[in-house]
């Protein structure tokens, strides 16, 4: 009995479709396992009866590992709608896909397979599997160029890992990488003011391009696969084994002693959006504190010129010294005097949550 594996992976390994397409089939209730509709993430084995649209899946094909000399102009994609796709270029009778990629203007060695697990084990830079390239640039090289390329170049929000670089000619060099950022070598050269005119990958791990002309491919031998399996035996296939992300190289650890020595005065104040900010209202609306010319005064919805009043109707602060033009009306029968006069318009007042008009 085979080891239990996720349903989408199992379907993909039979060559029926990709994992993403298998997920779509499962979500559309087109897949059954032992007569029932499965859930995403369910695990199955060869002992289970798996049907797609009521038809049984084919038996899992034999593992395929291909070394291909990709010529310039071939695109490393499985999308059939792209005429230059690598799958159509090889025209292999079974479903295969490339391990990694080479830019369309580049040529050289690339692996193709029908096994998904091996892909990330080879590609993750944290696994430190070597890939060797021969590069030609548009102008003469110097010692400084070789040194800087080997030490690492800032591209794509990170710094490339240290690598081996050897000048092989006036305008050519050999470089060995253990990571594979997008257009990495071209971007590194561009940063130093050079343009790549020719790029060829000549080796992946223990497999070389020897004997393959552009457009030719061959199956990897049992000896080559034994060596590859030994090299990837302790390799991871998850994101944790990739050291290319900027967050893993450009975020130094904070000193714990400095963090613990922070005083309460340095601690940021906790925000309380529900609290009415009335404590400093006077200072915030005081024009003396506003040093920017033409700046608007913050008045919390009240005119700045109108002073606050006490509950007894008297203003805060010192009296102005000017006698009032109108005598204050005495309050009688618990009602407030009408300040607007007898012929004034009615005023609005809110009593117990209802709006009423009052003359």
Secondary structure, DSSP 8 states (H G I E B T S, - for coil): ----EEHHHHHHHTTSS-HHHHHHHHHTT-EEETTEE--TT-EE-TTS-EEETTEE--------EEEEEE-TT-B----TTSTTBHHHHHT-SS--EEES---TT-EEEEEEES-SHHHHHHH-GGG---EEEEEEESS---HHHHHHHHH--EETTEE----EEEE-SSSEEEEEES---TTHHHHHHHHTT--EEEEEEEEETTEE-TT--TT-EEE--HHHHHHHHHHTTT---SGGG---SGGGTS-----HHHHHT--GGGS-----TTS---TTHHHHH-GGG--STT-----TTS-TTS--B-TTS-BSS---S---SS-----BTTB---TT-TTS--EEEEETTEEEEE-
